[in-house]
Amino acid sequence: VKEVRTPRRIGFAIMADQKNPLAGRIFRWTFAEGPTAGKTYEHTFDNDGTVTFKEVGGAAPSGGSGAVPGAKYASFEIAPNIQLVSYLSSHGYTLTVAMNLASKTLHGFASNDKEWYPLEGTVEVVK
């Protein structure tokens, strides 16, 4: 039996040591379930460790792009072509999603301090 030690807390210091394969990439997530069922959101993962997202086809506020301000995110490759991504949006929801780039599917959860939703959908690689 081999003893495995894990860090007590995973934070930005650990993320800084990780390669970030999502940096500079853009994905479109279309949700089939949850409060955003039927909607598509474009997620842009920036090199500075933030993600911005906007609804595709949604009306943008006048004078704006419709993108939600960038939020810090964390991601891990949990298997070949499968990325686990999590971020807390300025809307107060935490979104945690497993993106399977081979099957183009999403599975995850959205939650805030009062609500919790399981999510499923599809992912499209834009860039």
Beta strands, then each sheet from edge to edge (+ up, - down):
strand 1: 25-31
strand 2: 40-45
strand 3: 50-55
strand 4: 68-79
strand 5: 82-88
strand 6: 94-100
strand 7: 105-111
strand 8: 116-125
sheet 1: 1+ 2- 3+ 4- 5+ 6- 7+ 8- 1+
end
